[in-house]
Amino acid sequence: MRIWNAEDGWGVIDSSDTPGGCWVHYSSLLVPGPGYRELVAGQAVELDYEAARQDGYDFRAVELWLAGEEPDRSGTIEITGPSEAYQSGLFIRPDPDR
């Protein structure tokens, strides 16, 4: 872990597979413990990443966990199918004056 900004919840990882650094958001951390998760600069981690431009970096972490440990997915929620949390609609009505 190159840097970790605990206040903003993001950091950057250096890896030979991600030249220039890999951007990490706290929501991708699979580390044990309740509540807000964070890391420490210099901490060894493992990660799955994708090639995606994020805040000036060419890579973004998808999942990240502590080196030598199993990813802790106990706090994650799997979403399948459409969500009922948000709905939208479009109504088109002819203008009677046209």
mmCIF file as gemmi writes it, N, C-alpha and C atoms, coordinates in Angstrom:
data_model
loop_
_atom_site.group_PDB
_atom_site.id
_atom_site.type_symbol
_atom_site.label_atom_id
_atom_site.label_alt_id
_atom_site.label_comp_id
_atom_site.label_asym_id
_atom_site.label_entity_id
_atom_site.label_seq_id
_atom_site.pdbx_PDB_ins_code
_atom_site.Cartn_x
_atom_site.Cartn_y
_atom_site.Cartn_z
_atom_site.occupancy
_atom_site.B_iso_or_equiv
_atom_site.pdbx_formal_charge
_atom_site.auth_seq_id
_atom_site.auth_asym_id
_atom_site.pdbx_PDB_model_num
ATOM 1 N N . MET Axp A 1 ? 0.852 -1.158 0 1 0 ? 1 A 1
ATOM 2 C CA . MET Axp A 1 ? 0 0 0 1 0 ? 1 A 1
ATOM 3 C C . MET Axp A 1 ? 0.905 1.23 0 1 0 ? 1 A 1
ATOM 4 N N . ARG Axp A 2 ? 0.809 2.027 -1.066 1 0 ? 2 A 1
ATOM 5 C CA . ARG Axp A 2 ? 1.641 3.231 -1.168 1 0 ? 2 A 1
ATOM 6 C C . ARG Axp A 2 ? 1.114 4.319 -0.239 1 0 ? 2 A 1
ATOM 7 N N . ILE Axp A 3 ? -0.15 4.656 -0.377 1 0 ? 3 A 1
ATOM 8 C CA . ILE Axp A 3 ? -0.758 5.669 0.483 1 0 ? 3 A 1
ATOM 9 C C . ILE Axp A 3 ? -2.174 5.242 0.835 1 0 ? 3 A 1
ATOM 10 N N . TRP Axp A 4 ? -2.661 5.694 1.978 1 0 ? 4 A 1
ATOM 11 C CA . TRP Axp A 4 ? -4.051 5.469 2.362 1 0 ? 4 A 1
ATOM 12 C C . TRP Axp A 4 ? -4.573 6.751 2.994 1 0 ? 4 A 1
ATOM 13 N N . ASN Axp A 5 ? -5.622 7.311 2.426 1 0 ? 5 A 1
ATOM 14 C CA . ASN Axp A 5 ? -6.238 8.525 2.922 1 0 ? 5 A 1
ATOM 15 C C . ASN Axp A 5 ? -7.494 8.115 3.685 1 0 ? 5 A 1
ATOM 16 N N . ALA Axp A 6 ? -7.356 7.91 4.997 1 0 ? 6 A 1
ATOM 17 C CA . ALA Axp A 6 ? -8.464 7.409 5.819 1 0 ? 6 A 1
ATOM 18 C C . ALA Axp A 6 ? -9.652 8.369 5.824 1 0 ? 6 A 1
ATOM 19 N N . GLU Axp A 7 ? -9.388 9.663 5.801 1 0 ? 7 A 1
ATOM 20 C CA . GLU Axp A 7 ? -10.473 10.643 5.844 1 0 ? 7 A 1
ATOM 21 C C . GLU Axp A 7 ? -11.366 10.552 4.607 1 0 ? 7 A 1
ATOM 22 N N . ASP Axp A 8 ? -10.758 10.328 3.439 1 0 ? 8 A 1
ATOM 23 C CA . ASP Axp A 8 ? -11.527 10.245 2.197 1 0 ? 8 A 1
ATOM 24 C C . ASP Axp A 8 ? -11.851 8.81 1.783 1 0 ? 8 A 1
ATOM 25 N N . GLY Axp A 9 ? -11.203 7.814 2.408 1 0 ? 9 A 1
ATOM 26 C CA . GLY Axp A 9 ? -11.517 6.413 2.138 1 0 ? 9 A 1
ATOM 27 C C . GLY Axp A 9 ? -10.961 5.859 0.844 1 0 ? 9 A 1
ATOM 28 N N . TRP Axp A 10 ? -9.775 6.299 0.462 1 0 ? 10 A 1
ATOM 29 C CA . TRP Axp A 10 ? -9.144 5.759 -0.74 1 0 ? 10 A 1
ATOM 30 C C . TRP Axp A 10 ? -7.631 5.742 -0.585 1 0 ? 10 A 1
ATOM 31 N N . GLY Axp A 11 ? -6.991 4.98 -1.472 1 0 ? 11 A 1
ATOM 32 C CA . GLY Axp A 11 ? -5.54 4.894 -1.442 1 0 ? 11 A 1
ATOM 33 C C . GLY Axp A 11 ? -5 4.429 -2.774 1 0 ? 11 A 1
ATOM 34 N N . VAL Axp A 12 ? -3.681 4.186 -2.803 1 0 ? 12 A 1
ATOM 35 C CA . VAL Axp A 12 ? -3.009 3.737 -4.018 1 0 ? 12 A 1
ATOM 36 C C . VAL Axp A 12 ? -2.069 2.599 -3.658 1 0 ? 12 A 1
ATOM 37 N N . ILE Axp A 13 ? -2.089 1.566 -4.488 1 0 ? 13 A 1
ATOM 38 C CA . ILE Axp A 13 ? -1.237 0.391 -4.305 1 0 ? 13 A 1
ATOM 39 C C . ILE Axp A 13 ? -0.216 0.35 -5.426 1 0 ? 13 A 1
ATOM 40 N N . ASP Axp A 14 ? 1.006 -0.027 -5.108 1 0 ? 14 A 1
ATOM 41 C CA . ASP Axp A 14 ? 2.025 -0.27 -6.121 1 0 ? 14 A 1
ATOM 42 C C . ASP Axp A 14 ? 2.163 -1.765 -6.325 1 0 ? 14 A 1
ATOM 43 N N . SER Axp A 15 ? 2.195 -2.174 -7.574 1 0 ? 15 A 1
ATOM 44 C CA . SER Axp A 15 ? 2.324 -3.58 -7.92 1 0 ? 15 A 1
ATOM 45 C C . SER Axp A 15 ? 2.992 -3.67 -9.288 1 0 ? 15 A 1
ATOM 46 N N . SER Axp A 16 ? 3.757 -4.726 -9.51 1 0 ? 16 A 1
ATOM 47 C CA . SER Axp A 16 ? 4.376 -4.897 -10.825 1 0 ? 16 A 1
ATOM 48 C C . SER Axp A 16 ? 3.318 -5.117 -11.907 1 0 ? 16 A 1
ATOM 49 N N . ASP Axp A 17 ? 2.143 -5.59 -11.524 1 0 ? 17 A 1
ATOM 50 C CA . ASP Axp A 17 ? 1.053 -5.806 -12.478 1 0 ? 17 A 1
ATOM 51 C C . ASP Axp A 17 ? 0.276 -4.53 -12.788 1 0 ? 17 A 1
ATOM 52 N N . THR Axp A 18 ? 0.443 -3.485 -11.969 1 0 ? 18 A 1
ATOM 53 C CA . THR Axp A 18 ? -0.305 -2.235 -12.151 1 0 ? 18 A 1
ATOM 54 C C . THR Axp A 18 ? 0.665 -1.05 -12.174 1 0 ? 18 A 1
ATOM 55 N N . PRO Axp A 19 ? 1.437 -0.917 -13.257 1 0 ? 19 A 1
ATOM 56 C CA . PRO Axp A 19 ? 2.424 0.158 -13.318 1 0 ? 19 A 1
ATOM 57 C C . PRO Axp A 19 ? 1.761 1.53 -13.174 1 0 ? 19 A 1
ATOM 58 N N . GLY Axp A 20 ? 2.369 2.37 -12.354 1 0 ? 20 A 1
ATOM 59 C CA . GLY Axp A 20 ? 1.827 3.697 -12.11 1 0 ? 20 A 1
ATOM 60 C C . GLY Axp A 20 ? 0.887 3.75 -10.921 1 0 ? 20 A 1
ATOM 61 N N . GLY Axp A 21 ? 0.514 2.599 -10.389 1 0 ? 21 A 1
ATOM 62 C CA . GLY Axp A 21 ? -0.344 2.558 -9.212 1 0 ? 21 A 1
ATOM 63 C C . GLY Axp A 21 ? -1.747 2.092 -9.521 1 0 ? 21 A 1
ATOM 64 N N . CYS Axp A 22 ? -2.393 1.567 -8.51 1 0 ? 22 A 1
ATOM 65 C CA . CYS Axp A 22 ? -3.761 1.055 -8.599 1 0 ? 22 A 1
ATOM 66 C C . CYS Axp A 22 ? -4.598 1.773 -7.545 1 0 ? 22 A 1
ATOM 67 N N . TRP Axp A 23 ? -5.656 2.457 -7.975 1 0 ? 23 A 1
ATOM 68 C CA . TRP Axp A 23 ? -6.535 3.216 -7.085 1 0 ? 23 A 1
ATOM 69 C C . TRP Axp A 23 ? -7.422 2.237 -6.307 1 0 ? 23 A 1
ATOM 70 N N . VAL Axp A 24 ? -7.618 2.504 -5.009 1 0 ? 24 A 1
ATOM 71 C CA . VAL Axp A 24 ? -8.414 1.635 -4.138 1 0 ? 24 A 1
ATOM 72 C C . VAL Axp A 24 ? -9.429 2.468 -3.37 1 0 ? 24 A 1
ATOM 73 N N . HIS Axp A 25 ? -10.67 2.028 -3.329 1 0 ? 25 A 1
ATOM 74 C CA . HIS Axp A 25 ? -11.715 2.654 -2.508 1 0 ? 25 A 1
ATOM 75 C C . HIS Axp A 25 ? -12.001 1.736 -1.325 1 0 ? 25 A 1
ATOM 76 N N . TYR Axp A 26 ? -12.369 2.31 -0.189 1 0 ? 26 A 1
ATOM 77 C CA . TYR Axp A 26 ? -12.584 1.491 1.008 1 0 ? 26 A 1
ATOM 78 C C . TYR Axp A 26 ? -13.67 0.44 0.801 1 0 ? 26 A 1
ATOM 79 N N . SER Axp A 27 ? -14.605 0.671 -0.11 1 0 ? 27 A 1
ATOM 80 C CA . SER Axp A 27 ? -15.681 -0.297 -0.336 1 0 ? 27 A 1
ATOM 81 C C . SER Axp A 27 ? -15.174 -1.593 -0.965 1 0 ? 27 A 1
ATOM 82 N N . SER Axp A 28 ? -13.956 -1.59 -1.514 1 0 ? 28 A 1
ATOM 83 C CA . SER Axp A 28 ? -13.393 -2.808 -2.098 1 0 ? 28 A 1
ATOM 84 C C . SER Axp A 28 ? -12.573 -3.616 -1.09 1 0 ? 28 A 1
ATOM 85 N N . LEU Axp A 29 ? -12.434 -3.115 0.149 1 0 ? 29 A 1
ATOM 86 C CA . LEU Axp A 29 ? -11.63 -3.802 1.164 1 0 ? 29 A 1
ATOM 87 C C . LEU Axp A 29 ? -12.392 -4.979 1.751 1 0 ? 29 A 1
ATOM 88 N N . LEU Axp A 30 ? -11.787 -6.144 1.67 1 0 ? 30 A 1
ATOM 89 C CA . LEU Axp A 30 ? -12.36 -7.358 2.258 1 0 ? 30 A 1
ATOM 90 C C . LEU Axp A 30 ? -11.516 -7.758 3.455 1 0 ? 30 A 1
ATOM 91 N N . VAL Axp A 31 ? -11.505 -6.885 4.461 1 0 ? 31 A 1
ATOM 92 C CA . VAL Axp A 31 ? -10.728 -7.115 5.675 1 0 ? 31 A 1
ATOM 93 C C . VAL Axp A 31 ? -11.686 -7.293 6.845 1 0 ? 31 A 1
ATOM 94 N N . PRO Axp A 32 ? -11.304 -8.095 7.847 1 0 ? 32 A 1
ATOM 95 C CA . PRO Axp A 32 ? -12.209 -8.353 8.969 1 0 ? 32 A 1
ATOM 96 C C . PRO Axp A 32 ? -12.462 -7.113 9.823 1 0 ? 32 A 1
ATOM 97 N N . GLY Axp A 33 ? -13.599 -7.117 10.455 1 0 ? 33 A 1
ATOM 98 C CA . GLY Axp A 33 ? -13.937 -6.032 11.374 1 0 ? 33 A 1
ATOM 99 C C . GLY Axp A 33 ? -15.191 -5.3 10.945 1 0 ? 33 A 1
ATOM 100 N N . PRO Axp A 34 ? -15.953 -4.864 11.91 1 0 ? 34 A 1
ATOM 101 C CA . PRO Axp A 34 ? -17.185 -4.152 11.598 1 0 ? 34 A 1
ATOM 102 C C . PRO Axp A 34 ? -16.918 -2.688 11.242 1 0 ? 34 A 1
ATOM 103 N N . GLY Axp A 35 ? -17.885 -2.064 10.586 1 0 ? 35 A 1
ATOM 104 C CA . GLY Axp A 35 ? -17.815 -0.629 10.333 1 0 ? 35 A 1
ATOM 105 C C . GLY Axp A 35 ? -16.814 -0.241 9.273 1 0 ? 35 A 1
ATOM 106 N N . TYR Axp A 36 ? -16.312 0.965 9.407 1 0 ? 36 A 1
ATOM 107 C CA . TYR Axp A 36 ? -15.394 1.548 8.436 1 0 ? 36 A 1
ATOM 108 C C . TYR Axp A 36 ? -14.094 0.771 8.398 1 0 ? 36 A 1
ATOM 109 N N . ARG Axp A 37 ? -13.681 0.357 7.222 1 0 ? 37 A 1
ATOM 110 C CA . ARG Axp A 37 ? -12.44 -0.399 7.06 1 0 ? 37 A 1
ATOM 111 C C . ARG Axp A 37 ? -11.373 0.503 6.463 1 0 ? 37 A 1
ATOM 112 N N . GLU Axp A 38 ? -10.157 0.314 6.91 1 0 ? 38 A 1
ATOM 113 C CA . GLU Axp A 38 ? -9.065 1.111 6.365 1 0 ? 38 A 1
ATOM 114 C C . GLU Axp A 38 ? -7.767 0.322 6.394 1 0 ? 38 A 1
ATOM 115 N N . LEU Axp A 39 ? -6.765 0.85 5.715 1 0 ? 39 A 1
ATOM 116 C CA . LEU Axp A 39 ? -5.449 0.231 5.637 1 0 ? 39 A 1
ATOM 117 C C . LEU Axp A 39 ? -4.403 1.216 6.123 1 0 ? 39 A 1
ATOM 118 N N . VAL Axp A 40 ? -3.161 0.756 6.142 1 0 ? 40 A 1
ATOM 119 C CA . VAL Axp A 40 ? -2.036 1.58 6.568 1 0 ? 40 A 1
ATOM 120 C C . VAL Axp A 40 ? -0.998 1.556 5.455 1 0 ? 40 A 1
ATOM 121 N N . ALA Axp A 41 ? -0.421 2.7 5.151 1 0 ? 41 A 1
ATOM 122 C CA . ALA Axp A 41 ? 0.632 2.759 4.138 1 0 ? 41 A 1
ATOM 123 C C . ALA Axp A 41 ? 1.734 1.777 4.499 1 0 ? 41 A 1
ATOM 124 N N . GLY Axp A 42 ? 2.21 1.023 3.518 1 0 ? 42 A 1
ATOM 125 C CA . GLY Axp A 42 ? 3.249 0.029 3.733 1 0 ? 42 A 1
ATOM 126 C C . GLY Axp A 42 ? 2.707 -1.363 4.022 1 0 ? 42 A 1
ATOM 127 N N . GLN Axp A 43 ? 1.413 -1.478 4.272 1 0 ? 43 A 1
ATOM 128 C CA . GLN Axp A 43 ? 0.789 -2.766 4.581 1 0 ? 43 A 1
ATOM 129 C C . GLN Axp A 43 ? 0.771 -3.643 3.327 1 0 ? 43 A 1
ATOM 130 N N . ALA Axp A 44 ? 1.104 -4.929 3.482 1 0 ? 44 A 1
ATOM 131 C CA . ALA Axp A 44 ? 1.095 -5.87 2.361 1 0 ? 44 A 1
ATOM 132 C C . ALA Axp A 44 ? -0.335 -6.362 2.115 1 0 ? 44 A 1
ATOM 133 N N . VAL Axp A 45 ? -0.748 -6.31 0.854 1 0 ? 45 A 1
ATOM 134 C CA . VAL Axp A 45 ? -2.104 -6.702 0.491 1 0 ? 45 A 1
ATOM 135 C C . VAL Axp A 45 ? -2.089 -7.538 -0.783 1 0 ? 45 A 1
ATOM 136 N N . GLU Axp A 46 ? -3.197 -8.203 -1.04 1 0 ? 46 A 1
ATOM 137 C CA . GLU Axp A 46 ? -3.443 -8.899 -2.3 1 0 ? 46 A 1
ATOM 138 C C . GLU Axp A 46 ? -4.692 -8.283 -2.897 1 0 ? 46 A 1
ATOM 139 N N . LEU Axp A 47 ? -4.81 -8.355 -4.229 1 0 ? 47 A 1
ATOM 140 C CA . LEU Axp A 47 ? -5.949 -7.694 -4.84 1 0 ? 47 A 1
ATOM 141 C C . LEU Axp A 47 ? -6.339 -8.286 -6.179 1 0 ? 47 A 1
ATOM 142 N N . ASP Axp A 48 ? -7.577 -8.064 -6.528 1 0 ? 48 A 1
ATOM 143 C CA . ASP Axp A 48 ? -8.077 -8.253 -7.882 1 0 ? 48 A 1
ATOM 144 C C . ASP Axp A 48 ? -8.338 -6.848 -8.391 1 0 ? 48 A 1
ATOM 145 N N . TYR Axp A 49 ? -7.977 -6.594 -9.633 1 0 ? 49 A 1
ATOM 146 C CA . TYR Axp A 49 ? -8.094 -5.242 -10.169 1 0 ? 49 A 1
ATOM 147 C C . TYR Axp A 49 ? -8.618 -5.288 -11.597 1 0 ? 49 A 1
ATOM 148 N N . GLU Axp A 50 ? -8.973 -4.112 -12.098 1 0 ? 50 A 1
ATOM 149 C CA . GLU Axp A 50 ? -9.406 -3.98 -13.484 1 0 ? 50 A 1
ATOM 150 C C . GLU Axp A 50 ? -8.707 -2.775 -14.099 1 0 ? 50 A 1
ATOM 151 N N . ALA Axp A 51 ? -8.547 -2.823 -15.411 1 0 ? 51 A 1
ATOM 152 C CA . ALA Axp A 51 ? -7.996 -1.675 -16.116 1 0 ? 51 A 1
ATOM 153 C C . ALA Axp A 51 ? -9.123 -0.662 -16.261 1 0 ? 51 A 1
ATOM 154 N N . ALA Axp A 52 ? -8.994 0.461 -15.575 1 0 ? 52 A 1
ATOM 155 C CA . ALA Axp A 52 ? -10.022 1.506 -15.606 1 0 ? 52 A 1
ATOM 156 C C . ALA Axp A 52 ? -9.404 2.805 -15.125 1 0 ? 52 A 1
ATOM 157 N N . ARG Axp A 53 ? -9.615 3.891 -15.846 1 0 ? 53 A 1
ATOM 158 C CA . ARG Axp A 53 ? -9.096 5.192 -15.425 1 0 ? 53 A 1
ATOM 159 C C . ARG Axp A 53 ? -9.859 5.666 -14.194 1 0 ? 53 A 1
ATOM 160 N N . GLN Axp A 54 ? -9.148 5.946 -13.122 1 0 ? 54 A 1
ATOM 161 C CA . GLN Axp A 54 ? -9.762 6.416 -11.889 1 0 ? 54 A 1
ATOM 162 C C . GLN Axp A 54 ? -8.832 7.423 -11.236 1 0 ? 54 A 1
ATOM 163 N N . ASP Axp A 55 ? -9.232 8.668 -11.19 1 0 ? 55 A 1
ATOM 164 C CA . ASP Axp A 55 ? -8.464 9.73 -10.525 1 0 ? 55 A 1
ATOM 165 C C . ASP Axp A 55 ? -6.994 9.772 -10.955 1 0 ? 55 A 1
ATOM 166 N N . GLY Axp A 56 ? -6.742 9.582 -12.244 1 0 ? 56 A 1
ATOM 167 C CA . GLY Axp A 56 ? -5.387 9.674 -12.774 1 0 ? 56 A 1
ATOM 168 C C . GLY Axp A 56 ? -4.614 8.366 -12.77 1 0 ? 56 A 1
ATOM 169 N N . TYR Axp A 57 ? -5.211 7.287 -12.335 1 0 ? 57 A 1
ATOM 170 C CA . TYR Axp A 57 ? -4.558 5.973 -12.323 1 0 ? 57 A 1
ATOM 171 C C . TYR Axp A 57 ? -5.206 5.092 -13.39 1 0 ? 57 A 1
ATOM 172 N N . ASP Axp A 58 ? -4.406 4.18 -13.983 1 0 ? 58 A 1
ATOM 173 C CA . ASP Axp A 58 ? -4.911 3.322 -15.047 1 0 ? 58 A 1
ATOM 174 C C . ASP Axp A 58 ? -5.563 2.047 -14.541 1 0 ? 58 A 1
ATOM 175 N N . PHE Axp A 59 ? -5.481 1.805 -13.235 1 0 ? 59 A 1
ATOM 176 C CA . PHE Axp A 59 ? -6.046 0.589 -12.66 1 0 ? 59 A 1
ATOM 177 C C . PHE Axp A 59 ? -6.875 0.922 -11.424 1 0 ? 59 A 1
ATOM 178 N N . ARG Axp A 60 ? -7.887 0.087 -11.175 1 0 ? 60 A 1
ATOM 179 C CA . ARG Axp A 60 ? -8.763 0.265 -10.009 1 0 ? 60 A 1
ATOM 180 C C . ARG Axp A 60 ? -8.945 -1.104 -9.348 1 0 ? 60 A 1
ATOM 181 N N . ALA Axp A 61 ? -8.787 -1.151 -8.025 1 0 ? 61 A 1
ATOM 182 C CA . ALA Axp A 61 ? -8.978 -2.396 -7.286 1 0 ? 61 A 1
ATOM 183 C C . ALA Axp A 61 ? -10.457 -2.753 -7.243 1 0 ? 61 A 1
ATOM 184 N N . VAL Axp A 62 ? -10.758 -4.02 -7.498 1 0 ? 62 A 1
ATOM 185 C CA . VAL Axp A 62 ? -12.122 -4.525 -7.405 1 0 ? 62 A 1
ATOM 186 C C . VAL Axp A 62 ? -12.329 -5.144 -6.03 1 0 ? 62 A 1
ATOM 187 N N . GLU Axp A 63 ? -11.353 -5.931 -5.599 1 0 ? 63 A 1
ATOM 188 C CA . GLU Axp A 63 ? -11.349 -6.521 -4.254 1 0 ? 63 A 1
ATOM 189 C C . GLU Axp A 63 ? -9.918 -6.477 -3.729 1 0 ? 63 A 1
ATOM 190 N N . LEU Axp A 64 ? -9.787 -6.248 -2.438 1 0 ? 64 A 1
ATOM 191 C CA . LEU Axp A 64 ? -8.474 -6.139 -1.82 1 0 ? 64 A 1
ATOM 192 C C . LEU Axp A 64 ? -8.544 -6.724 -0.415 1 0 ? 64 A 1
ATOM 193 N N . TRP Axp A 65 ? -7.543 -7.502 -0.028 1 0 ? 65 A 1
ATOM 194 C CA . TRP Axp A 65 ? -7.512 -8.112 1.299 1 0 ? 65 A 1
ATOM 195 C C . TRP Axp A 65 ? -6.071 -8.175 1.786 1 0 ? 65 A 1
ATOM 196 N N . LEU Axp A 66 ? -5.89 -8.461 3.07 1 0 ? 66 A 1
ATOM 197 C CA . LEU Axp A 66 ? -4.561 -8.512 3.673 1 0 ? 66 A 1
ATOM 198 C C . LEU Axp A 66 ? -3.778 -9.699 3.133 1 0 ? 66 A 1
ATOM 199 N N . ALA Axp A 67 ? -2.495 -9.489 2.84 1 0 ? 67 A 1
ATOM 200 C CA . ALA Axp A 67 ? -1.635 -10.533 2.29 1 0 ? 67 A 1
ATOM 201 C C . ALA Axp A 67 ? -1.572 -11.723 3.249 1 0 ? 67 A 1
ATOM 202 N N . GLY Axp A 68 ? -1.677 -12.928 2.698 1 0 ? 68 A 1
ATOM 203 C CA . GLY Axp A 68 ? -1.587 -14.143 3.492 1 0 ? 68 A 1
ATOM 204 C C . GLY Axp A 68 ? -2.87 -14.524 4.205 1 0 ? 68 A 1
ATOM 205 N N . GLU Axp A 69 ? -3.927 -13.727 4.065 1 0 ? 69 A 1
ATOM 206 C CA . GLU Axp A 69 ? -5.209 -14.026 4.709 1 0 ? 69 A 1
ATOM 207 C C . GLU Axp A 69 ? -6.276 -14.258 3.652 1 0 ? 69 A 1
ATOM 208 N N . GLU Axp A 70 ? -7.356 -14.867 4.062 1 0 ? 70 A 1
ATOM 209 C CA . GLU Axp A 70 ? -8.493 -15.062 3.167 1 0 ? 70 A 1
ATOM 210 C C . GLU Axp A 70 ? -9.327 -13.782 3.122 1 0 ? 70 A 1
ATOM 211 N N . PRO Axp A 71 ? -9.871 -13.434 1.969 1 0 ? 71 A 1
ATOM 212 C CA . PRO Axp A 71 ? -10.763 -12.265 1.91 1 0 ? 71 A 1
ATOM 213 C C . PRO Axp A 71 ? -11.97 -12.475 2.827 1 0 ? 71 A 1
ATOM 214 N N . ASP Axp A 72 ? -12.332 -11.45 3.587 1 0 ? 72 A 1
ATOM 215 C CA . ASP Axp A 72 ? -13.478 -11.525 4.503 1 0 ? 72 A 1
ATOM 216 C C . ASP Axp A 72 ? -14.705 -10.933 3.804 1 0 ? 72 A 1
ATOM 217 N N . ARG Axp A 73 ? -15.559 -11.792 3.321 1 0 ? 73 A 1
ATOM 218 C CA . ARG Axp A 73 ? -16.755 -11.35 2.603 1 0 ? 73 A 1
ATOM 219 C C . ARG Axp A 73 ? -17.99 -11.342 3.499 1 0 ? 73 A 1
ATOM 220 N N . SER Axp A 74 ? -17.815 -11.446 4.811 1 0 ? 74 A 1
ATOM 221 C CA . SER Axp A 74 ? -18.96 -11.522 5.721 1 0 ? 74 A 1
ATOM 222 C C . SER Axp A 74 ? -19.787 -10.242 5.73 1 0 ? 74 A 1
ATOM 223 N N . GLY Axp A 75 ? -19.204 -9.116 5.384 1 0 ? 75 A 1
ATOM 224 C CA . GLY Axp A 75 ? -19.944 -7.861 5.393 1 0 ? 75 A 1
ATOM 225 C C . GLY Axp A 75 ? -20.431 -7.429 4.025 1 0 ? 75 A 1
ATOM 226 N N . THR Axp A 76 ? -20.245 -8.278 3.001 1 0 ? 76 A 1
ATOM 227 C CA . THR Axp A 76 ? -20.653 -7.896 1.658 1 0 ? 76 A 1
ATOM 228 C C . THR Axp A 76 ? -22.065 -8.366 1.373 1 0 ? 76 A 1
ATOM 229 N N . ILE Axp A 77 ? -22.712 -7.665 0.493 1 0 ? 77 A 1
ATOM 230 C CA . ILE Axp A 77 ? -24.075 -8.001 0.085 1 0 ? 77 A 1
ATOM 231 C C . ILE Axp A 77 ? -24.055 -8.273 -1.406 1 0 ? 77 A 1
ATOM 232 N N . GLU Axp A 78 ? -24.555 -9.434 -1.806 1 0 ? 78 A 1
ATOM 233 C CA . GLU Axp A 78 ? -24.623 -9.757 -3.224 1 0 ? 78 A 1
ATOM 234 C C . GLU Axp A 78 ? -25.97 -9.307 -3.764 1 0 ? 78 A 1
ATOM 235 N N . ILE Axp A 79 ? -25.935 -8.533 -4.824 1 0 ? 79 A 1
ATOM 236 C CA . ILE Axp A 79 ? -27.163 -8.037 -5.434 1 0 ? 79 A 1
ATOM 237 C C . ILE Axp A 79 ? -27.358 -8.742 -6.761 1 0 ? 79 A 1
ATOM 238 N N . THR Axp A 80 ? -28.508 -9.353 -6.917 1 0 ? 80 A 1
ATOM 239 C CA . THR Axp A 80 ? -28.827 -10.017 -8.17 1 0 ? 80 A 1
ATOM 240 C C . THR Axp A 80 ? -30.174 -9.509 -8.66 1 0 ? 80 A 1
ATOM 241 N N . GLY Axp A 81 ? -30.291 -9.332 -9.939 1 0 ? 81 A 1
ATOM 242 C CA . GLY Axp A 81 ? -31.545 -8.867 -10.518 1 0 ? 81 A 1
ATOM 243 C C . GLY Axp A 81 ? -31.751 -7.379 -10.319 1 0 ? 81 A 1
ATOM 244 N N . PRO Axp A 82 ? -32.872 -6.884 -10.828 1 0 ? 82 A 1
ATOM 245 C CA . PRO Axp A 82 ? -33.145 -5.446 -10.71 1 0 ? 82 A 1
ATOM 246 C C . PRO Axp A 82 ? -33.454 -5.039 -9.281 1 0 ? 82 A 1
ATOM 247 N N . SER Axp A 83 ? -33.126 -3.809 -8.962 1 0 ? 83 A 1
ATOM 248 C CA . SER Axp A 83 ? -33.373 -3.261 -7.636 1 0 ? 83 A 1
ATOM 249 C C . SER Axp A 83 ? -34.695 -2.513 -7.614 1 0 ? 83 A 1
ATOM 250 N N . GLU Axp A 84 ? -35.428 -2.624 -6.527 1 0 ? 84 A 1
ATOM 251 C CA . GLU Axp A 84 ? -36.658 -1.864 -6.371 1 0 ? 84 A 1
ATOM 252 C C . GLU Axp A 84 ? -36.393 -0.555 -5.634 1 0 ? 84 A 1
ATOM 253 N N . ALA Axp A 85 ? -35.125 -0.27 -5.364 1 0 ? 85 A 1
ATOM 254 C CA . ALA Axp A 85 ? -34.78 0.94 -4.624 1 0 ? 85 A 1
ATOM 255 C C . ALA Axp A 85 ? -34.976 2.196 -5.456 1 0 ? 85 A 1
ATOM 256 N N . TYR Axp A 86 ? -34.928 2.065 -6.765 1 0 ? 86 A 1
ATOM 257 C CA . TYR Axp A 86 ? -35.065 3.228 -7.62 1 0 ? 86 A 1
ATOM 258 C C . TYR Axp A 86 ? -35.872 2.851 -8.844 1 0 ? 86 A 1
ATOM 259 N N . GLN Axp A 87 ? -36.797 3.678 -9.176 1 0 ? 87 A 1
ATOM 260 C CA . GLN Axp A 87 ? -37.589 3.474 -10.386 1 0 ? 87 A 1
ATOM 261 C C . GLN Axp A 87 ? -37.736 4.811 -11.086 1 0 ? 87 A 1
ATOM 262 N N . SER Axp A 88 ? -37.856 4.768 -12.386 1 0 ? 88 A 1
ATOM 263 C CA . SER Axp A 88 ? -38.105 5.989 -13.142 1 0 ? 88 A 1
ATOM 264 C C . SER Axp A 88 ? -39.079 5.669 -14.251 1 0 ? 88 A 1
ATOM 265 N N . GLY Axp A 89 ? -39.643 6.701 -14.821 1 0 ? 89 A 1
ATOM 266 C CA . GLY Axp A 89 ? -40.581 6.517 -15.919 1 0 ? 89 A 1
ATOM 267 C C . GLY Axp A 89 ? -40.505 7.696 -16.858 1 0 ? 89 A 1
ATOM 268 N N . LEU Axp A 90 ? -41.035 7.51 -18.043 1 0 ? 90 A 1
ATOM 269 C CA . LEU Axp A 90 ? -41.059 8.557 -19.044 1 0 ? 90 A 1
ATOM 270 C C . LEU Axp A 90 ? -42.464 8.619 -19.608 1 0 ? 90 A 1
ATOM 271 N N . PHE Axp A 91 ? -43.053 9.785 -19.57 1 0 ? 91 A 1
ATOM 272 C CA . PHE Axp A 91 ? -44.389 9.996 -20.107 1 0 ? 91 A 1
ATOM 273 C C . PHE Axp A 91 ? -44.292 11.006 -21.243 1 0 ? 91 A 1
ATOM 274 N N . ILE Axp A 92 ? -44.789 10.651 -22.391 1 0 ? 92 A 1
ATOM 275 C CA . ILE Axp A 92 ? -44.787 11.558 -23.532 1 0 ? 92 A 1
ATOM 276 C C . ILE Axp A 92 ? -46.239 11.886 -23.856 1 0 ? 92 A 1
ATOM 277 N N . ARG Axp A 93 ? -46.531 13.164 -23.845 1 0 ? 93 A 1
ATOM 278 C CA . ARG Axp A 93 ? -47.882 13.626 -24.15 1 0 ? 93 A 1
ATOM 279 C C . ARG Axp A 93 ? -47.811 14.568 -25.339 1 0 ? 93 A 1
ATOM 280 N N . PRO Axp A 94 ? -48.698 14.412 -26.296 1 0 ? 94 A 1
ATOM 281 C CA . PRO Axp A 94 ? -48.674 15.321 -27.437 1 0 ? 94 A 1
ATOM 282 C C . PRO Axp A 94 ? -49.093 16.725 -27.007 1 0 ? 94 A 1
ATOM 283 N N . ASP Axp A 95 ? -48.499 17.714 -27.632 1 0 ? 95 A 1
ATOM 284 C CA . ASP Axp A 95 ? -48.847 19.112 -27.374 1 0 ? 95 A 1
ATOM 285 C C . ASP Axp A 95 ? -50.071 19.434 -28.22 1 0 ? 95 A 1
ATOM 286 N N . PRO Axp A 96 ? -51.222 19.727 -27.587 1 0 ? 96 A 1
ATOM 287 C CA . PRO Axp A 96 ? -52.439 19.963 -28.355 1 0 ? 96 A 1
ATOM 288 C C . PRO Axp A 96 ? -52.366 21.209 -29.227 1 0 ? 96 A 1
ATOM 289 N N . ASP Axp A 97 ? -51.447 22.106 -28.958 1 0 ? 97 A 1
ATOM 290 C CA . ASP Axp A 97 ? -51.319 23.333 -29.748 1 0 ? 97 A 1
ATOM 291 C C . ASP Axp A 97 ? -50.465 23.152 -30.982 1 0 ? 97 A 1
ATOM 292 N N . ARG Axp A 98 ? -49.949 22.011 -31.245 1 0 ? 98 A 1
ATOM 293 C CA . ARG Axp A 98 ? -49.087 21.787 -32.432 1 0 ? 98 A 1
ATOM 294 C C . ARG Axp A 98 ? -49.784 21.012 -33.469 1 0 ? 98 A 1
